[in-house]
Amino acid sequence: MASLWREFVDFVDSQISVDDHRFWSTDLRSLAAWALLPFVTLLFLVDRPSTLADLAGLAGFLLEAGWIWFVFKRRAIKKRHWTEPTRYSDQNEGY
C-alpha cells in the first residue's frame, strides 16, 4: 500500500511544474479537474432537489479543497528541493 501511495505522489509530482507561470496557467487547471470529474458526473445522475444531491455536492467540495491543498503542499516541497540547472551542472536534477 505504501508503494502505491508513493507511485501516486510521484505521478502528481511529475505533473506539477516549478515554473510559476506554467503552474498557474496549465498545471493547476488540469490537476483541479481530476477531483471534480466524478462528483460533477454524480450530480447529473441524482435528482437535483434532494439530500443526496446536496451530500454529493458537499463531498465534492470537501474532496476538491483537500485535493487543492495536497497539490499546493506537493508544489511547495518540490520548489524547496529544486536546484536551478546550470550550464556546468553535472547533476541531472534540473533537467
Backbone torsions as a table, in degrees:
resi	resn	phi	psi	omega
1	MET	NA	-37.9	-179.8
2	ALA	-66.6	-36.1	179.7
3	SER	-70.6	-32.5	175.7
4	LEU	-63.9	-43.1	177.4
5	TRP	-63.0	-42.3	179.7
6	ARG	-63.2	-40.3	176.8
7	GLU	-62.4	-41.6	179.3
8	PHE	-64.1	-46.2	-180.0
9	VAL	-63.7	-40.4	177.4
10	ASP	-63.4	-38.5	178.2
11	PHE	-65.5	-43.5	178.4
12	VAL	-63.6	-42.2	178.3
13	ASP	-60.7	-34.9	179.5
14	SER	-70.9	-21.3	179.3
15	GLN	-87.2	-13.7	-176.2
16	ILE	-95.7	129.5	179.0
17	SER	-95.2	146.3	176.3
18	VAL	-80.4	-25.2	178.3
19	ASP	-66.7	123.2	-175.3
20	ASP	-61.6	-45.0	-177.2
21	HIS	-62.9	-44.4	-179.5
22	ARG	-67.1	-37.9	179.9
23	PHE	-62.1	-49.1	-177.1
24	TRP	-72.0	-29.4	-175.7
25	SER	-86.1	-37.3	-175.4
26	THR	-125.4	-47.1	-172.0
27	ASP	-62.3	-46.6	-176.6
28	LEU	-65.4	-38.2	179.3
29	ARG	-63.0	-46.9	-177.7
30	SER	-70.0	-37.4	179.1
31	LEU	-70.8	-34.1	179.2
32	ALA	-67.6	-30.5	-179.0
33	ALA	-69.4	-25.5	-179.1
34	TRP	-58.4	-45.6	-176.5
35	ALA	-79.2	-26.7	-177.9
36	LEU	-77.8	-31.6	-171.4
37	LEU	-55.5	-48.6	-179.2
38	PRO	-64.0	-36.9	-176.2
39	PHE	-78.4	-32.2	174.5
40	VAL	-65.7	-40.7	176.5
41	THR	-63.8	-42.3	-179.9
42	LEU	-64.5	-37.5	-179.9
43	LEU	-65.1	-30.0	177.2
44	PHE	-76.2	-20.2	-177.2
45	LEU	-89.3	-22.3	-178.3
46	VAL	-98.3	160.1	175.8
47	ASP	-64.7	136.1	-175.7
48	ARG	-63.2	-58.0	-176.0
49	PRO	-83.3	69.2	179.8
50	SER	-141.7	162.5	178.3
51	THR	-67.3	-34.7	178.9
52	LEU	-62.4	-39.7	177.7
53	ALA	-66.8	-39.6	177.8
54	ASP	-64.4	-42.0	178.7
55	LEU	-66.8	-38.4	177.6
56	ALA	-64.9	-41.0	177.3
57	GLY	-64.7	-42.0	178.5
58	LEU	-65.8	-43.7	178.6
59	ALA	-62.8	-40.4	177.9
60	GLY	-64.1	-41.0	178.7
61	PHE	-64.6	-44.5	-179.5
62	LEU	-66.3	-40.5	177.6
63	LEU	-65.4	-40.8	179.4
64	GLU	-64.3	-42.0	178.9
65	ALA	-63.2	-43.9	177.6
66	GLY	-65.1	-38.4	179.9
67	TRP	-65.7	-44.6	179.0
68	ILE	-64.1	-39.3	176.7
69	TRP	-61.0	-43.5	179.1
70	PHE	-62.4	-43.0	-179.5
71	VAL	-63.3	-44.5	179.4
72	PHE	-67.1	-35.1	177.5
73	LYS	-65.7	-44.6	178.5
74	ARG	-64.9	-36.2	178.9
75	ARG	-67.1	-40.0	178.3
76	ALA	-63.5	-40.5	177.9
77	ILE	-65.7	-42.0	-179.3
78	LYS	-66.0	-40.2	179.1
79	LYS	-68.2	-34.2	-179.7
80	ARG	-65.9	-35.9	-177.7
81	HIS	-93.7	1.2	-176.9
82	TRP	-76.4	132.3	172.0
83	THR	-115.2	128.0	-178.7
84	GLU	-66.8	128.0	-178.9
85	PRO	-70.7	142.2	175.6
86	THR	-115.4	168.5	-178.5
87	ARG	-67.8	-28.5	-177.0
88	TYR	-103.0	14.0	-178.5
89	SER	-73.3	132.8	176.2
90	ASP	-99.8	4.1	176.2
91	GLN	-101.1	143.6	-178.4
92	ASN	-97.5	18.2	-177.2
93	GLU	-64.0	-35.0	-175.1
94	GLY	-85.8	-6.1	-174.7
95	TYR	-107.3	NA	NA
